[in-house]
């Protein structure tokens, strides 16, 4: 089966026999840089890294997703190498150790227990919400221009958004199409009268049928605030002359005190009054607490926030749906918060593959009664063969089904919480510089 066959063929150096060989070389080289200690010792930890990366690479190559990964890696690394701020990895990118090796993401999937099957499901043969990246809002246009120069203006276009209320079309602020030849060879194309850019109107399914995929390239102003704060820190000189936001510790007491004391005005995603009240009660002390709170603070899972807080603070006993699930739910104090946890729970109880578990999760998330009942029967049958009792299995399925519509993508939560933590760290340690950079942002918004 061939996917995205009409994406550009990524050019590789002549010393490599084919693109697969070049792809493997980049991943192996990247892993050595990402895990230098493990690479040097070549012990058990390195074997885990190698096994995970080999599994991902084999699947990516077999399903013909190589060009896709290399194109995304190329424009992200071009931006990083030119000093343009790039987010740590929106969407599902954090779930791939290959993406981590290629510097597509700054999130280590092993550290946060993220799953590759949440990105590329081997049962469904599809990538999910992968090529979605935050860049500096100020320098966003530079990324688009780089892509157009590299692949050719006639091969790059913007997708459109249809506003049913006004019966009008708008250029999508993030959606980019890249073809191996002219857009006209695959899609209906028009030039926007105001901007002159190529625009295409089609659904995601239509793109896939044409062997193409949308690359979502977004501008995030928070990245500019961080960049300008760091520039001001450098002007302090001395020990701060070479300060980098990437090297700040993730267990900084002053930063967590700022969260616990609700001093989160102007802190990314944690500035609302409702979130401040939660922080006041929860007193987060570690990164996993922040990630979970950020995931729970939304319609649906909000009902479990008080249980999370009470369990964390010892006011309520931490209980698990079954003892065998403790290691999966320990970091969230017995509460199902993430889609990845649902996948792991289903696998643990039934021995389904993670890909199959993800398909079940998707079905339960849609709340289709007929499909849910079919999956329940199959789930119970599998659970019985693994030593669970009938009622016990039924109760576990009902619990999973109740959480599935609200469970959050952990990879996305980790990425955005890391950005939030960076802004909080800067505010805690460099309040004057952060305030100046943030006020500059407000001025730009007003203008």
RODO-956609 format. One record per residue: residue in three letters; z, y, x of N, C-alpha, C, O, CB in turn. Coordinates in steps of 0.02 Angstrom, whole numbers, plus 50000, padded with zeros to 5 digits. Atoms other than C-alpha are relative to their C-alpha. Glycine has a CB too. Layout:
BEGIN
ALAZYXZYXZYXZYXZYX
...
END
This chain:
BEGIN
UNK500004994050042500005000050000500005006350044500395006750091500615000049952
UNK500074994049960499495017150069500255006149961500075007149903499275001050021
UNK499754993950031500405033350031499805006050041499745005750102500774999749992
UNK500134993749966499965051250071499424999350050499445002450103500635002650035
UNK500545001449953498345045250150499555006150011499155006250057499584994349975
UNK500404994049991497565062450128500385005950031500155011650029499725002249933
UNK499674995249957498855071650231499635000350066499284995550083500754998250010
UNK500334999749934498215077650401500234994350045500824992450044500135006750034
UNK499825004849949498175064450537500335003850057500025008250088499384995950025
UNK499634996149949499495070550659499724998450069499664992650088500754998449997
UNK500275000849933498785073450832500554998050048501105000850048499665006450024
UNK499515002449952499675064050971499705000050070499094999750077500244992949981
UNK500244999749931499555064751161499584993850018499714988449993500595000650049
UNK500465005449984498185053951239500324994050035500044988550035499455002650044
UNK499685005649965499415043351339500294994849952500524989549974500555002550045
UNK499755004850049499945034851177499404996849965498915000149949500475003449948
UNK500555003750029498855021451100499845001849928499265001849908500134992850005
UNK500094998250071499125026550919500595004249977501085005250014499934993649956
UNK499484995550026500205037550809500664996449991501194999549997499785003149933
UNK499385003950007501465023550778500384999650066500995000350067499844992949975
UNK499705000349934501775021850964500335006750018500885007050044499484998150053
UNK499734993349986502015040650980500625001449957501115004149981499465005449986
UNK499444999250046503165040850828500634996450026501174999350027499824997449930
UNK499435003849974504285027250901500275003250064500885003550075499794992750015
UNK499794996649938504315036351068500445006149983500975007050013499395002250042
UNK499614994050019504925052450986500684998249972501185001549988499615004249949
UNK499365002050030506275043450888500474997450053501064999450054499884994649946
UNK499575002749947506935033751038500255005550046500845005650065499624994650041
UNK499814994449957506935049451144500525004449964501005006749995499385004250019
UNK499544995950039507805059051005500684996949992501195000349995499715001449932
UNK499365003650007509145045750980500425000550064501035001350061499874992649983
UNK499644999449936509585046451166500325006850007500865007450036499524998750058
UNK499734993349997509855065151149500565001049948501055004549962499465005249988
UNK499504999250053510835063950986500634996050014501184998149997499704997749933
UNK499435004549986511955049651046500044998550075499964992750095499944993449959
UNK500025001149928512095052051235500524995050025500374990950069500105006550036
UNK499485004649977513745042651257499844992849981499904988350021500685001949971
UNK500185006650024513195027951152499404997250037499364991250052499875000149925
UNK500605002149963511515027451241500174997950071499884993250098499485005850002
UNK499815001549931512355027351411500374993350005500254989450051500445005650028
UNK499605006149996513575013251373499644993949973499774988249993500655001049962
UNK500395005550030512355002851268500464994649971500324988649976499534996950052
UNK499525004750029513834994951178499864998749927499294999449903500695002650008
UNK500075001750071514154990050997499755005849959499335005049914500664997549972
UNK500224994150037513935007850934499255001250006498925003049958500395006250023
UNK500724999149990512205008951012499594994849963499044996249940499844999850075
UNK500355005350037511714992450933499945001849926499435000449895500364993350008
UNK500024997850070512164999450762499475005449991499085005349943500695002749978
UNK500494994650002511125015050798499294997250005498854999149967500135005050058
UNK500675002949989509655004750860499784995949940499204996349919500004995550063
UNK500175004150058509714992650713499795004449941499305003049907500594995649980
UNK500154995450055509735007050588499325003450012498915003949966500565005349992
UNK500624996449985508325016450676499394995349997498864997349972500045003350068
UNK500555004850003507235000850694499814998549927499234998149910500194993550037
UNK500115001450071507444997050509499615005849968499125004649932500674999049963
UNK500334994250030506945014850459499295000750027498825001849988500405006350014
UNK500674999249971505485015850581499524994849973498954996449956500044999650076
UNK500435005450024504784999050527499765001449928499185000349912500374993250002
UNK500174998650070504825004250344499535006149995499045005949958500645001249958
UNK500424994050000504085021550377499294998350023498815000749994500315005450045
UNK500665001949973502655013850478499644995549950499054996449937500074996450068
UNK500315004850046502344999650355499725003449938499195001549913500504994749979
UNK500214996650060502205011650208499575006250013499425010049967500615002049960
UNK500464994649982501135024250303500295007049987499935011449964499354999249963
UNK499694993450007502375038650297500065003750067500395008850071500694999249968
UNK499924997149934502205042650483499775007350003500135011650026499624995950052
UNK500264993249998501105057950464500455004949963500555010649984499305000349971
UNK499544995850040502275064650332500615002150040500775008050042500224996249936
UNK499414998549960503805063450445499825004650058500195009350074500324993550025
UNK500194996149941502875070550595499805007249982499955011850021499434996750037
UNK500184993350022502175085450498500635004149987500685009950008499554999849937
UNK499374996550014503905090150434500385001550064500625007150074500454995849952
UNK499664999049936504665087650606499685005650041500025009550074500014993650040
UNK500364995149959503315098450686500165007149980500335011250022499254998849994
UNK499894992950018503535114250583500745001850003500915007750014499735001449931
UNK499294998649992505435112650584500175001450073500535006250089500434994249973
UNK499864999049929505495110850772499655006150029499915009250075499804993850039
UNK500334993849980504235124850794500465006049984500555010550025499315000949965
UNK499554994650019505435136150699500625000250045500815005650068500224999249926
UNK499415000349958506955130350798499855002450071500245006150101500294992950002
UNK500194998149932506045132650963499825007450006499785010150062499424995750024
UNK500154992850000505585150450913500585004249973500485009949953499375001249958
UNK499404996250019507355155450866500055001649927500435006149909500025006250039
UNK499964998850072507075154850678500534995449970500484989349978499314998949966
UNK499475004250029508625148750585499724994949950499304996549908500515004449966
UNK500205005550044508395132050497500644996949972501124995850010499564994750037
UNK499415003150030509635124250375500104993050028499654990150057499934999749924
UNK499855006649972510495107850422499654994249967499624988749996500734998849996
UNK500365005650031509505097550299500124999449926500564995549905500194993650033
UNK499935000150073509335100550112499764993349972499424989550007499615005849968
UNK500265006050033509005086349989500274993650030500874992950040499265000050002
UNK499805006649976509015068750059499914999050074500064993550099499604994949964
UNK500175001249930508525071650240500574997450041500464993650089499755006450030
UNK499425002249962510295068650301500114992549999500504989850038500605003349976
UNK499915007250005510155050450250499594996050049499624989850048499834997849932
UNK500455003649955508905046150386500195001250073500235006950095499285002149989
UNK499864999349929509355042650567499365001850038499395004850091500314993550028
UNK500634998049971507505044550607499915007649993499705010950041499414996349966
UNK500044992750010507535062150532500495003650046500355009150070500155001849926
UNK499514997149954509095065550636499735000050071499825004850108500674996149996
UNK500295000449933508215059650794499435005050009499355007750064499754992950013
UNK500564995449997506685070350754500195007249989499765011649989499484998049950
UNK499734993250010507795085650725499785003049933499805009149925499805004550057
UNK500144997650068507225086850543500655002149967500665006849927499644994549959
UNK499344998550027509065086850499500525000450056500424997450109500214994849947
UNK499444999849952510675091150590500594995849976501144996350003500225007350011
UNK499475004150029511675078850486499954992850026499424989650019499975000149923
UNK499985006849974512175062450567500164995249942500724995449916500534999350057
UNK499885004450058511985049050430500564994950011500884992849964499374996449982
UNK499475004949985513175037150519500695003349992501165000149968499914997250071
UNK499374996450005514545050250526500225000949928500815000449912499955006850034
UNK499844998650070514445053950340499844994349953499884995049892499635006249978
UNK500135006050040513975036450281499465001349947499565000049887500644997749966
UNK500564998550044512305041750206499494994350003499454990750053499675006750019
UNK500435005950008510965029550149499265001950003499045006649970500154996549934
UNK500724998849995509135028850197499644998249934499155001449916499704995850058
UNK500315002150063508725019950033500035005449946499665005149897500334993749974
UNK499994994450047509195035949942499405004650012499215008649969500675004050007
UNK500604996149983507685043850030499374995949987498944997949948500025002250074
UNK500595004250006506425029850045500234993349972500524989250007499644999250069
UNK499795006250034506715015949920499484994650012498924995149987500115001349924
UNK500485005349985505884999949984499804996049938499304992449939500274995450052
UNK500175003550062505904993049806499495003949959499085001149923500644998749958
UNK500444995650039504995008049732499445002950041498955005650013500415005649969
UNK500514997449954503985013049885499875007449989499305009649981499354996149992
UNK500104992850008504295031549866500535003850041501095001450051500045002049926
UNK499534995449968505095045849961500285004549946499935006549900499665004050057
UNK499674996050051506345055949862500275006550030500735006550071500564996149968
UNK499724993549985506605074749885500145000850075500695002650095500645001249960
UNK499905000149927506335074150073499775006450034500155009750069499644994150030
UNK500284994249964505185088250132500215006549967499795010249942499244999550003
UNK499724994150032506315101950067500485003250050501035000650063500374998349932
UNK499634997349943506965113550203500135007549991499705011249969499624998850064
UNK499824992950000507885130250211499855003150067500025000350120500755000949981
UNK500134996149940507295143150337500265007149990500445009049934499245000150017
UNK499844993050004507735161050376499565003449947498955002749949499915003450068
UNK500394996450050507225171650227499595005650032499035007050010500465002949946
UNK500344994649966506755185750344499374997750037498885001550043500475003450049
UNK500565002549960505575174850445499624994349966499254990649999500254997750067
UNK500325005250039504965163350307499245000250008498924994950016500185000849926
UNK500734999449996503185170150316499724997250065499154994850067499805007349993
UNK500235002649936503075165050499499884992549997499424989950028500515001650055
UNK500085007350007503295146650451499344998549964498964994249984500604996949961
UNK500615001250038501905147650322499385001650042498894997850040500005004349936
UNK500564998249957500755156450444499884994850054499304993250070500115006950031
UNK500085005349949501095143250577499644994049971499184991350002500694997950028
UNK500315005850032500625129450456499265001349986498844996949997500364998249935
UNK500704998450014499025138350404499585000350063499004998250063499965006749964
UNK500374999749937498525141450584499904993050029499374991650058500375004450050
UNK500045006749970498875123550636499504995649963499114991949994500694996750000
UNK500405004750039497985114650493499375003249970498934999749947500424997149945
UNK500594996550027496735128050437500145002949931500444999649889499414995249995
UNK499864996550063496805140650295499734996149940500064995949887499685007050001
UNK500315003450057495645130250185500354993449983500214990449931499274998650014
UNK499655006350012496795115050200500725001049974501074996149960500024996150064
UNK499304998550020498415123750148499995004249937499635009149932500385003750057
UNK499964996250063498855129849974500715000249973501154996549996499544997049948
UNK499364999350034500305135049864499954997049930499434997749898500225007549997
UNK499995002650069500785126349703500205005749953500445010949974500494994049994
UNK499864995050051501015135849540500564997849954500684991849947499375001649960
UNK499505001450052502405137049412499735002949934499515008649932500705003250018
UNK500244997750066501915138149228500595002149958501064998249947499604994449965
UNK499484997350045503005149149116499764999449928499355003449905500185007450018
UNK500235001450068502795142148941500135005749952499755006949906500324993749974
UNK499824994550044503655156948860499485005550001499275008149949500695002850019
UNK500484994549992502445169748929499284997650009498825001650013500205004350060
UNK500675002949990500975157848950499665002750063499075004250063499565001349939
UNK500264997449937500765163649129500184995450058500634991250053500265007050013
UNK499885003949940500705155949303500275004550055500095010450061499354996550023
UNK499734996549942501685161049457499924995650062499944989550057500745002049989
UNK500025003949938501495155949638500694997250014501195000950013499755004450060
UNK499365003149984502875143549680500265002950065499905003250115499934992350005
UNK499744996849939504035151849807500084995350059500174997550116500655003249985
UNK499865004749946504225135949907499474994650008499394991950063500664996749989
UNK500445005949999502905122949864499365001050039498965005450022499834998049930
UNK500604999649957501565120349998499654993250000499974988050004500205002150072
UNK500415006049995500135107749999499615000350066499335005550083499514999449939
UNK500395000449938499335102150164499544994049995499774988449985500474999550062
UNK500495005450006497725091850161499664998550067499685002650113499465001949948
UNK500365001849939496715082650294499325003250004499025003650057499934992450004
UNK500624996250002495165092050239500095005649948500665006949928499384995549982
UNK499934994350046494805106450120500354998049935500264992549909499315002849983
UNK499655001150064495915107849966499504998349944499654994449900500415006149981
UNK500515001050052494315108249862499784992749995499504990649944499405004450013
UNK500215007050001493995090049909500454995849955500274990249937500004997250071
UNK499505004050036495535084449811500265003149936500454999649889500574998550046
UNK499654996650055496155097749690499625006149977499235009050015500715002050022
UNK500284993650022495605112349582500385005750034500995005950033500045000749923
UNK499704994749960495915127849687499755006849978499155007749963499854999050075
UNK500194993050013495925146449649500355004450052500845002450083500195002249927
UNK499684995249955496335161649754500385005049958500115007949911499485003650045
UNK499604995150036497745172549693499715007050012499585008950069500754999650023
UNK500334993549995497035189849656500415005050040500135009250075499875002849931
UNK499574995149965498535199249726500084998450074500045002850116500685000249966
UNK499845002049931498885189249884499424996950038499414996950100500584995250000
UNK500575003249968497255180349917500144992950025499714990050057499785004150058
UNK499835006749976498155163849951499714994749953499614995949894500764999150005
UNK500245005750040497485147049893500574997549955501144996749977499744994350045
UNK499505002750045498395140549740499714993949964499114993749948500225005449948
UNK500215006050035498315123449658500484998849942501085000149947499984993850047
UNK499585001450058498955118349487499974992649986499464989949963499775004149937
UNK499985007250013499495100349473500734997750001501165001050030499584996150051
UNK499335002850001501015089549443500124995850062499664994450100500104995749937
UNK499835004449943501935079049573499624993449995499374990950045500764998750002
UNK500365006350009501155063349498499265000750018498974996350049500074997649927
UNK500704998949984499415070849513499905000750075499404998350102499745006349965
UNK500034999449927499765075249695500014993150032499614991650076500575004350027
UNK499945006849972500305057349733499374996049988499164992250031500614996549970
UNK500635003650015498755050649647499445002250045498964998450057499815001149926
UNK500504997449954497735061649764500184998550073499835000750119499925007549991
UNK499795001749933498665054649915500325005850037500295006350098499424997650039
UNK499704994049971499605071049942500735000649980500984996749939499625006349979
UNK499304998750016501375077749936500145007450009499825010850049500484995750045
UNK499804993049993502195094649913500545000750053501014996750055500255002849933
UNK499494998449951503175101950057500365006349976500065011649968499695001250072
UNK499614994350025504575113349995500305003750059500735001150095500544997649951
UNK499774995749945504895127450118500335006149970500005010349940499405002050048
UNK499624994950035506255139150060500315005050048500465003450106500554996849958
UNK499644994949962507025155350123500715000649975500835001549915499645006849995
UNK499294999650018508925155850125500325005750039500395005450100500374993350015
UNK499744994049968509705172850160500654998650039500795002050088500135005449948
UNK499375001649965511365165050213499874998350073500284999950116500364994249965
UNK500175001649930510505158550370499895006450041500055006550100499374995650002
UNK500094993649965510035176450414500685003450013500785006550065499545004749960
UNK499334997149991511835182250387500354996750059500655000150101500424999249936
UNK499715003649943512425168750507499695002250065500045003550114499924992449990
UNK500354998149939511095173350634500225006950024500365007950083499244999949989
UNK499824993149981511525191950631500735000550021500905004550064499865004849943
UNK499305000149979513385188250642500054997550072500415000350113500424995549953
UNK500005002849932513075177650797499735005150051499995005650106499584993550003
UNK500274994849955512035191650874500535005350016500585007650072499385003449968
UNK499464995149989513495203650850500564997150043500865000650083500285002449933
UNK499505003449959514685190850926499795000050073500205001150117500124992749975
UNK500265000049931513585189751080500135006750035500245007050095499254998450001
UNK499894993449972513795208451105500725001150024500855005850062499825005349949
UNK499314999649976515655205651131500044998150074500505000150109500464995449958
UNK500035001949930515185197951298500534994950019500854991949975500085006050044
UNK499505004649975516305187251406499924993049973499364990349974500695002549983
UNK500025006950026516735170451328499574999349938499394993749918500714997749984
UNK500405000350062515725175151173499265001250012498865001049965500265005149951
UNK500694998349984514105179251263499514994549982498934995849966499945001650074
UNK500445005750014513405161851232500254995949940500114989949935499944995550061
UNK499745003450061514275157651067499424997349959498925000749948500425004949958
UNK500495002950045513275145750957500354997149939500884994049945499594994550036
UNK499705002550062513635141450776499984992449997500394989449963499645003149939
UNK500075007350003513065123450805500584996450035500694990550022499354997950032
UNK499485003349960514525120050923500715001549975501194999950010499945002050071
UNK499324998650025515985126050815500334993449979499984988949955499985005049941
UNK499665006150020517315112650782500034999349924500085004349888500714999850029
UNK499975001150072517345104750609500714998949975500804997349916499574994149983
UNK499305000950021519245103750606500415006250016501015005850032500314993850034
UNK499674993949981519665121950638500535002049948500385002849889499495005750008
UNK499454998650045521375126050564499945006849965500085007449906500664999850038
UNK500074993350030521025144550537499495000049944499585003449893499795005150054
UNK500525000450051519465140350438500274996549937500154998949881499384996350026
UNK499735003550058520355127850326500565004149966500655003649906500264993250020
UNK499504995550029521775140250302499665005249956499925007049903500425003450055
UNK500384995250040520485152750240499814997049933499865000349881499385002450039
UNK500175003450063519895140150111500634999149957500625000749898499674993150014
UNK499395001350038521665135350060500335006249972500665005949920500484996450043
UNK499714993750023522195153550043499525003849954499675009549935500185004450060
UNK500504997150046520665157149934499705006550024499515010849984500325001249932
UNK500304993949971520015170450053499254998950009498985000050063500335001850067
UNK500695002249994518255164950015499485004849971498925002749956499924993349968
UNK500514995050019517415180949957499454999950052499585000050112500315007149992
UNK500594999949956515645180850030499914993750041499514993550088500045006050047
UNK500105006549968515825162750086499524996049956499624995249896500684996250009
UNK500545003550035514285152650038500284994549955500634990049978499524997050051
UNK499855005050051514545142449877500744999249984500924995049943499734993550021
UNK499285000750014516445144749878500325006749979500935007549984500364997350061
UNK499754993250012516605162949822500215001349927500525006449914499495004950020
UNK499864998650071516785161149632500754999449986501124996050022499614995149956
UNK499295000250019518465163649546500224992949982500774990849998500135004749941
UNK499845006950018518405145949477500104995750061500574991750064499464997149956
UNK499945003949939518125138449648500635002050039500964997850069499385000850044
UNK499404997749965519515149149721500634996849971501094994950008500065007749997
UNK499425003150032520745142249594500064992650020500614990150031499945000649923
UNK500005007049979520235124549641500244999450072500644995050089499304996949992
UNK499795000049929520435128349827500755001250006501084998250048499615005250039
UNK499294998349998522145135649793500434993849986500954992850017500165005549949
UNK499635006150018522725119349714499884994350049500344990750068499814997749929
UNK500185005949960521795107149825500225000650073500394995650104499254999049997
UNK499834999049930522185114849996499604995150045499914990950078500764999150012
UNK500405004649959520725105850083500185000450073500305005950100499255001449991
UNK499795000349929521145100250259499484996950046499534997450107500644996150005
UNK500525003349961519615090550314499325001249966499295003049907500144992450007
UNK500674998650025517735092050292499834996049938499514998549892499494998850054
UNK500175004250058517615077550170500305002749936500035001749882500224992950011
UNK499714996950060518785086850051499555005649974499435006149914500705002950016
UNK500444994550019517645102050052499354997449968499115000149918499845004450060
UNK500625002950025516095091350025500104997449929499684998649885499754994450046
UNK499865002850066516895082549876500115005649949499855005249893500614995450003
UNK499884994550047517515098749796499365003749983499265005649925500525004950030
UNK500654996750011515805106649816499574995849953499184998649914499645001150066
UNK500395004550043515055091449729500294999549930499924998849882499974993050031
UNK499675000650065516325090749588499975006449959500015006249898500724998050010
UNK499994993650035516235109149546499335001649968498955005949991500215005750048
UNK500614999150038514805107949423500084996449933500514992049927499374997250039
UNK499925003150066514575103149239499984992450004499574989550040499465002449952
UNK499965007349999515035084949207500574997550042501084995650014499354997050025
UNK499475002749957516075079849358500615004550004501125002650031499734998950069
UNK499434995549998517215095049336500634996949970501194998649989499835006549964
UNK499435003150034518305084349224500434995850047501004994150031499754995749942
UNK499635004249953518835074249376500335004050056500655001150100499544994750030
UNK499744995949946519345088849485500764999650004501044998950059499795007349992
UNK499275000249999521175088649433500264993450025500764993250061500285001449930
UNK499805006649974521305069949466499914999850075500324997150111499584994449966
UNK500134999749928520535072949637500565003850035500825001550086499315003350014
UNK499494995849970521785086749675500684996550001501034996350051500065006749963
UNK499355003250005523295077149613500054993850045500574992450074500144998049927
UNK500005005949957522795061349705500045002050074500394998850113499384995749987
UNK499994997649931522485070949866500695002450020500925001150076499495005650009
UNK499354997049985524155079849855500604995449986501184997649989500085006349962
UNK499465004850010525155064149814500365000649933500884997549924500495000750053
UNK499694999250066525565069449635499794994449953500114993249901499825006749969
UNK500255005550040524585054849566499804994350046499494995550098499405002249955
UNK500165005749958524405037449637499254999050004498904999449954500344993649973
UNK500715001449991522705033849710499874992849978500174988150004499785001050075
UNK500175006750024521955019149616499254998950008498855003650007500214999149926
UNK500705001849990520325009849642499794995349944500194991249922499894996850070
UNK500245004450054519245001249509500094992750017500184988549973499285001549985
UNK499885006749975519404985649616500195000650073499925005050108499364995449991
UNK499804999449930520244982649784499424999750049499465002850103500484994550017
UNK500565000749954518574978149863499615006550009499175007050052499534994649976
UNK500374993649997517964996049834500385005450037500155011150039499845002349930
UNK499584994949970519345004949929499635003750057499675009950061500634996950027
UNK500324996749944518315008350085499435004749978499285009550012499724994950048
UNK500544995850026516905015749979500275006449968499965011749973499594996149949
UNK499744994450039518025027249875500605003450032500895008050002500184997649932
UNK499394997349969519425031249997499945007550013500425011250000500144996550066
UNK500074992949982518735048250053500005004649938500115010649945499365001050039
UNK499984995950061518635054049871500584997949955500584999149894499334999349961
UNK499375001650034520355047149823499904995849937500224996949886500385006449983
UNK500105004850054519695033349711499515002149946499374998349900500654998649968
UNK500474997350050518465044249612499294999150025499145000450083500165007449985
UNK500715000349984516605040949608499725007049997499725010249944499614995149953
UNK500274993249997515805057249664499265000050016498885004149990500385004150053
UNK500674999649972514175053049751499544994349975499774988949959500034999850075
UNK500505005150017512575043749707500024994350051499934988550033499305003149998
UNK499985005249948512735034549872500584995249988500524989350002500075003350069
UNK499435004450016514445027849818499814995149944500004989349946500615004249979
UNK500225004450054513675020949659499564994450027499644988650009499625004149945
UNK500435005049970512335012149760500404994850038500284988850032499495003350046
UNK499595004749960513625004549878500454995749956500564989849972500425003950050
UNK499585003950047514744999149733499594994549967499814988749963500325004649947
UNK500435005050032513314990449644499834994450049499854988550032499355003349975
UNK500155005149950512834981649805500604995650014500544989550019499765003350065
UNK499405003849983514624976449842500164994849946500394989349962500605004850008
UNK499815004550055514864968449671499464994849985499624989249965500135004149937
UNK500555004450021513144960649645499604997050058499234992250049499545003849956
UNK500425001749942512394958849821499275001949990498834999350024500044992550013
UNK500674997150003510854968349761499855003450067500315005250103499935005049940
UNK500174995849943509894976749900500165007249982500235008949923499244999350019
UNK499864992950015510264995349918499435003349963499535007749921500145003850065
UNK500584997550037508504998949857500054998349927499925002549884499364997450030
UNK499925002250069508814988749700500585003549967500545005449908500094992449997
UNK499424996450027510514996849677499825007149982500075009849933500574999950051
UNK500214993150014509675013949685499595000249935499665004949896499595002850058
UNK500395000250062508465008849547500464999449940500345002649888499514994150002
UNK499505000650054509945003649438500345006749989500435008949932500524994550016
UNK499684993450005510795020249476499565004949963499805008749921500165002850071
UNK500474995550033509245029649420499964998649925499955003249884499304999550032
UNK500035002050071509155019849257500635002449964500585005249909499924992449993
UNK499384998050031510985023149219500065007549994500355010249947500604997250039
UNK499984992750001510775041449260499615002949941499775008449918499735002750064
UNK500414997650056509475043049121500334998749932500125001449881499324996850002
UNK499615001450061510705036048991499574997149944499674998649885500355006349975
UNK500415003650049509385025448905500404993849978500514989350018499304998150029
UNK499565005450023510425013648796499694993150008500034988450030500185001249927
UNK500335006649996509154999548790499974997650072500144991850087499295000349969
UNK500055001849930508844999648977500694998650030500774994150071499655005450039
UNK499325000949974510705001349013500284993249981500604989950021500465005649974
UNK499755006650022511114985948910499684994350038500004989450055499884999149924
UNK500355005249960509794975749002500314999550070500424994150096499245001650005
UNK499715000049933510514981149169500714997449999500934994350048499985007150029
UNK499315002350004512274977449110500024992350000500434989350034500335002749936
UNK500035007350003511824959349069499854997250070500174992450092499474997749949
UNK500195002349933511004957149238500565001150051500694996950093499355003650023
UNK499454998349956512444965749328500584995149992500854992650041500245007249985
UNK499445004650013513764954849245499844993050026500264989750055500164999749925
UNK500205006749976512784939049284500064999650076500324994650102499274998549978
UNK499964999949927512654943849468500735000350023500924997050071499615005950029
UNK499294999349982514494948849474500384993549991500814991750031500335005549958
UNK499675006450012515034932249399499864995050056500304991150075499764997049933
UNK500185004649945514114922949536500355001950065500344998050113499245000050010
UNK499644997749940515134933049662500755000249989501125003650024499755006950022
UNK499285001050009516834928449591500355004849954500975004449947500325000350065
UNK499684995450047517144942349465500054996849931499644992649913499605006649996
UNK499935002450069517774938749290499555004049954499335009649970500745000749977
UNK500464996950048516714942949138500225007049980499845011849986499934995749937
UNK499764993550023517804957149072500075004950058499935010950051500674999249965
UNK499944995949940518134963649247499325003050018499265008950033500294995950059
UNK500674997749983516264964749281499755005149949499435010149966499514994150004
UNK500214995350053515934973149113500345006850008500025012050000500154997049931
UNK499644993749991517274986149146499745003950060499675010150057500754998650009
UNK500274996749940516584989849319499325003149985499175008750007499944995150058
UNK500654997250018514834992149249500085006249957499745011349969499574994749964
UNK499894994250044515455003849112500255006150039500065011750025500494998349944
UNK499754994649958516375014049242499435003250040499365009350043500554997550048
UNK500574997649962514825015449351499525004049955499295009449974499624994150034
UNK500464996750047513755019949201500255006849978499865011449966499884995549939
UNK499724993650021514955033849151499955005450053499915011350038500734999149980
UNK500044995249945514855041949323499275001550020499135006950046500384997450059
UNK500684999449974512995039249357499645006549982499295009350024499604994249975
UNK500374993850016512325054449260500255006150037499895011150042500055001249926
UNK499694994149969513495066149354500074999550075500185004550109500675001249970
UNK499905001049928513595058649528499515004450039498945005350019499914992650019
UNK500394995149962512955070649661499704996850062499964991950088500435006050019
UNK500335002149938511765068149807500445002150059500505008050074499285003050005
UNK499534998449946512985067049953499665003550059499945008050089500344993750024
UNK500364997049944511685071350085499915007549989500025011550035499324996650009
UNK500094992950017511315087849997500675003650002500725009250027499685000849930
UNK499334997050001513175091249973500255001250071500555006450085500494995549963
UNK499794999249931513525088550158499655006050031499975010150064499854993650041
UNK500394994649969512125100450210500255006949978500365011350020499264999349983
UNK499804993450024512665114750099500735001550014500925007450020499865000549926
UNK499304998849983514505112350134500065001950074500505005950092500434993849986
UNK500004998049929514145113450321499825007450007500115010950048499514995650040
UNK500174992849998513305130350291500605004149976500765009350005499385001449957
UNK499414996550026514815135650188500555000450053500875005650062500264996649937
UNK499495000249948515985130250326499835004850057500285008150084500084992850028
UNK500204995349947514985140150454500155007249981500395011150022499254999250016
UNK499864993150021515125156050352500755001349998500985006750015499705001449930
UNK499274999250001516995153050328500285000650070500745004550083500334994049963
UNK499774999649930517235150150514499875007050028500315009850061499644994750043
UNK500164993349975516355166450555500465005349969500685009950003499275001749986
UNK499564995250033517385175850427500714999450027501055004550035500004998849924
UNK499325001149975519005168150493500105002650071500625005450087500184992649997
UNK499924998349929518685171550678499675006650020499875009750068499714994450042
UNK500364993949983517475186250678499895004149937499325005549918499324998450035
UNK500064996750066517855195650516499595006550002499215007849956500685001649974
UNK500374993649997517145212450574499254998750006498865001949971500255004250059
UNK500715001549990515505205150634499694996949937499124998549919499914995350061
UNK500255003250061515315194450479499925005149944499435004949907500484994349978
UNK500044994850052515665209250365499395004550009499055006149961500645004249999
UNK500574995749986514365219950451499344996449981498914999349949499995002050075
UNK500605003850015513045206250438499914998949925499364999349899500024993250035
UNK500035001150073513475202750256499825006449963499425006349916500674997249974
UNK500154993650032513435221150209499265001950010498955004949967500455005550028
UNK500714998949987511715222350290499584996149949499084998549924499814998050072
UNK500345004150050511175208350175500025003449932499525003649896500324992949996
UNK499934996750064511845217750023499545006149996499255007549944500725002149988
UNK500454994249998510885233250076499284997949989498915001249952500075003750068
UNK500695002450008509285223150088499874997949928499324999149902499874994050047
UNK500075002150070509585216049913499905006149956499475006249912500614996049977
UNK500044993950040509845233449841499315003350009499015005649960500565005050019
UNK500664997149987508265239949925499454996249965498874998049971499875000250074
END
